[in-house]
Amino acid sequence: MDFTNPNVMRDCWIVNDGVMGGMSQSSLRQDAQGMVFEGLVSLENNGGFASMRSSAGFPRGTQLLKLLTKGDGQRYKLILRTALAPRVTYAADFIAEPTWQTYQFSASQFKTTVRGQLVNAPILSFSDVIEFGILISNHQAGSFAIQLKTLQSV
C-alpha cells in the first residue's frame, strides 16, 4: 500500500471509542508525504482509543510486513484481522519515532485479542489478512499524529 496515493485513503475508515460511548476523535488527511492519522484520545466515558482501518490483502508466502512511518513518539499498534477469525485482532506494538522509520513485523510478533483481552486464536498467516489498521490506546490521553507512507509485504 502506497499512502502517498490519494486513492488509498478513500478505502480507509475511522473506528474510535465512540462505538462504546467514548469521546475520542480522529481523522485522516492526505499530504505529499503520505496519509496522516491524527486526533485526540479521551479517557472520558470509559474511552481511550482511536483507530484507522482499511481492507488489505497480502500474497501467499509473505514472511514480513514493513511499515514506513513517522510520528509523535507515542506507542501505536499495527492491527490485522483475518477471515478465519473475524472477531480477533492481531496486534503488534511500535513507537512512532519523529523521523521516518521502517518497522518490520513477523507473524510471531502479533498478540491476539478480542476487545483488548488476550485470547487464544489461530496462528496468524499474512495471506489470511483482510483488514489492517493503526491503533492508539493504552491510556495515552491527548493529541496524536502519525504519518503513513507505505505498508509492504516481503
Backbone hydrogen bonds in HBPLUS format (Angstrom, degrees):
<---DONOR---> <-ACCEPTOR-->    atom                        ^
c    i                          cat <-CA-CA->   ^        H-A-AA   ^      H-
h    n   atom  resd res      DA  || num        DHA   H-A  angle D-A-AA Bond
n    s   type  num  typ     dist DA aas  dist angle  dist       angle   num
A0151-LEU N   A0001-MET O   2.99 MM 150  5.08 148.8  2.09 140.1 147.0     1
A0005-ASN N   A0002-ASP O   3.15 MM   3  5.80 163.5  2.17 115.8 121.0     2
A0003-PHE N   A0149-LYS O   2.77 MM 146  4.92 146.0  1.88 139.3 146.7     3
A0008-VAL N   A0005-ASN O   3.01 MM   3  5.77 149.8  2.11 123.5 130.4     4
A0011-ASP N   A0008-VAL O   3.08 MM   3  5.66 153.3  2.16 114.6 121.8     5
A0012-CYS N   A0009-MET O   3.03 MM   3  5.22 163.6  2.06 115.1 116.8     6
A0013-TRP N   A0053-ARG O   2.88 MM  40  5.31 152.2  1.96 142.3 149.8     7
A0053-ARG N   A0013-TRP O   2.73 MM  40  5.31 157.6  1.78 157.7 162.7     8
A0015-VAL N   A0051-SER O   2.91 MM  36  5.19 165.7  1.93 137.1 140.7     9
A0051-SER N   A0015-VAL O   2.94 MM  36  5.19 121.1  2.30 125.3 142.1    10
A0019-VAL N   A0016-ASN O   3.34 MM   3  6.47 178.3  2.34 128.8 128.5    11
A0017-ASP N   A0049-PHE O   3.12 MM  32  5.41 139.5  2.29 157.8 145.8    12
A0020-MET N   A0017-ASP O   2.80 MM   3  5.45 162.5  1.83 119.9 126.0    13
A0022-GLY N   A0017-ASP O   2.88 MM   5  4.67 154.6  1.95 127.4 118.8    14
A0021-GLY N   A0018-GLY O   3.15 MM   3  4.64 170.2  2.16  98.2 100.8    15
A0025-GLN N   A0040-LEU O   2.92 MM  15  5.34 159.0  1.97 152.5 158.5    16
A0040-LEU N   A0025-GLN O   2.79 MM  15  5.34 157.2  1.84 151.3 158.1    17
A0027-SER N   A0038-GLU O   2.81 MM  11  5.64 149.0  1.90 162.0 170.9    18
A0038-GLU N   A0027-SER O   3.06 MM  11  5.64 164.1  2.09 156.5 161.6    19
A0029-ARG N   A0036-VAL O   2.94 MM   7  5.23 146.7  2.05 142.6 152.2    20
A0036-VAL N   A0029-ARG O   2.73 MM   7  5.23 173.8  1.73 165.7 167.6    21
A0031-ASP N   A0034-GLY O   2.91 MM   3  5.48 150.9  1.99 158.6 168.2    22
A0034-GLY N   A0031-ASP O   3.11 MM   3  5.48 162.5  2.14 114.7 120.2    23
A0035-MET N   A0148-LEU O   3.01 MM 113  5.28 144.9  2.14 154.5 156.1    24
A0148-LEU N   A0035-MET O   2.77 MM 113  5.28 165.4  1.79 162.4 162.7    25
A0037-PHE N   A0146-ILE O   2.85 MM 109  5.40 170.3  1.86 169.5 169.2    26
A0146-ILE N   A0037-PHE O   2.90 MM 109  5.40 157.0  1.96 151.8 159.5    27
A0039-GLY N   A0144-PHE O   3.08 MM 105  5.53 155.5  2.14 145.7 144.4    28
A0144-PHE N   A0039-GLY O   2.95 MM 105  5.53 146.6  2.07 145.2 145.5    29
A0041-VAL N   A0142-GLY O   2.87 MM 101  5.15 168.6  1.88 141.0 138.2    30
A0142-GLY N   A0041-VAL O   2.88 MM 101  5.15 166.6  1.90 142.7 143.5    31
A0047-GLY N   A0044-GLU O   2.95 MM   3  5.47 142.6  2.10 112.5 123.0    32
A0050-ALA N   A0136-ILE O   3.10 MM  86  5.58 151.2  2.18 151.6 159.9    33
A0136-ILE N   A0050-ALA O   2.98 MM  86  5.58 162.8  2.01 165.5 170.7    34
A0052-MET N   A0134-ILE O   3.00 MM  82  5.48 151.3  2.08 149.4 158.6    35
A0134-ILE N   A0052-MET O   3.05 MM  82  5.48 144.5  2.18 140.3 150.6    36
A0054-SER N   A0132-PHE O   2.88 MM  78  5.56 140.7  2.03 163.3 167.3    37
A0132-PHE N   A0054-SER O   2.90 MM  78  5.56 160.4  1.93 161.6 168.1    38
A0056-ALA N   A0130-ILE O   2.93 MM  74  4.97 158.3  1.98 109.0 111.0    39
A0062-THR N   A0059-PRO O   3.17 MM   3  5.85 147.5  2.28 139.9 139.3    40
A0154-VAL N   A0064-LEU O   2.89 MM  90  5.08 152.6  1.97 150.9 150.6    41
A0065-LEU N   A0105-PHE O   2.93 MM  40  5.15 151.9  2.01 141.1 150.4    42
A0105-PHE N   A0065-LEU O   2.84 MM  40  5.15 154.1  1.90 151.4 159.2    43
A0066-LYS N   A0152-GLN O   2.81 MM  86  5.10 160.3  1.84 146.9 153.2    44
A0152-GLN N   A0066-LYS O   2.83 MM  86  5.10 161.3  1.86 145.6 151.3    45
A0067-LEU N   A0103-TYR O   2.86 MM  36  5.16 161.5  1.89 151.0 156.0    46
A0103-TYR N   A0067-LEU O   2.84 MM  36  5.16 165.3  1.86 148.0 149.3    47
A0068-LEU N   A0150-THR O   2.92 MM  82  5.20 165.6  1.94 147.3 152.0    48
A0149-LYS N   A0068-LEU O   2.88 MM  81  5.46 163.5  1.91 168.6 163.3    49
A0069-THR N   A0101-GLN O   3.01 MM  32  5.64 159.4  2.06 160.2 162.2    50
A0101-GLN N   A0069-THR O   2.91 MM  32  5.64 159.3  1.95 154.4 159.3    51
A0070-LYS N   A0147-GLN O   3.08 MM  77  5.41 151.1  2.17 145.4 153.6    52
A0147-GLN N   A0070-LYS O   2.76 MM  77  5.41 174.8  1.77 173.1 174.9    53
A0071-GLY N   A0097-GLU O   2.67 MM  26  5.31 163.2  1.70 133.1 137.8    54
A0073-GLY N   A0096-ALA O   2.61 MM  23  5.00 149.9  1.70 168.1 159.6    55
A0096-ALA N   A0074-GLN O   3.00 MM  22  5.81 161.9  2.03 166.9 162.0    56
A0076-TYR N   A0094-PHE O   2.82 MM  18  5.51 171.6  1.82 173.8 174.8    57
A0094-PHE N   A0076-TYR O   2.95 MM  18  5.51 145.2  2.07 150.5 151.3    58
A0077-LYS N   A0135-LEU O   2.84 MM  58  5.06 143.3  1.97 145.8 154.6    59
A0135-LEU N   A0077-LYS O   2.97 MM  58  5.06 155.1  2.03 143.4 150.4    60
A0078-LEU N   A0092-ALA O   2.86 MM  14  5.34 162.3  1.89 156.0 156.0    61
A0092-ALA N   A0078-LEU O   3.03 MM  14  5.34 151.3  2.12 142.4 151.5    62
A0079-ILE N   A0133-GLY O   2.89 MM  54  4.98 171.0  1.90 135.4 138.5    63
A0133-GLY N   A0079-ILE O   2.78 MM  54  4.98 133.6  1.99 146.6 146.4    64
A0080-LEU N   A0090-TYR O   2.79 MM  10  5.02 147.3  1.90 143.9 154.2    65
A0090-TYR N   A0080-LEU O   2.94 MM  10  5.02 176.6  1.94 154.0 154.9    66
A0081-ARG N   A0131-GLU O   2.96 MM  50  5.15 147.8  2.07 144.8 144.3    67
A0130-ILE N   A0081-ARG O   2.87 MM  49  5.98 164.1  1.90 149.5 153.4    68
A0131-GLU N   A0081-ARG O   3.40 MM  50  5.15 150.9  2.49 140.0 135.6    69
A0088-VAL N   A0085-ALA O   3.02 MM   3  5.49 148.9  2.12 116.1 125.4    70
A0089-THR N   A0113-THR O   2.75 MM  24  5.22 172.2  1.76 160.6 163.4    71
A0113-THR N   A0089-THR O   2.88 MM  24  5.22 159.0  1.93 149.5 156.6    72
A0091-ALA N   A0111-LYS O   2.84 MM  20  5.24 161.1  1.87 148.7 154.3    73
A0111-LYS N   A0091-ALA O   2.82 MM  20  5.24 163.5  1.84 148.0 144.6    74
A0109-GLN N   A0106-SER O   3.04 MM   3  5.62 161.1  2.08 118.7 124.5    75
A0110-PHE N   A0107-ALA O   3.29 MM   3  5.85 166.9  2.31 117.1 120.9    76
A0119-VAL N   A0112-THR O   3.00 MM   7  5.76 157.7  2.05 137.5 139.0    77
A0114-VAL N   A0117-GLN O   2.92 MM   3  5.34 148.4  2.02 140.9 148.3    78
A0117-GLN N   A0114-VAL O   3.09 MM   3  5.34 167.7  2.11 115.2 117.6    79
A0128-ASP N   A0125-SER O   2.85 MM   3  5.55 164.2  1.88 124.9 130.3    80
A0129-VAL N   A0126-PHE O   3.19 MM   3  5.41 164.4  2.22 110.0 114.8    81
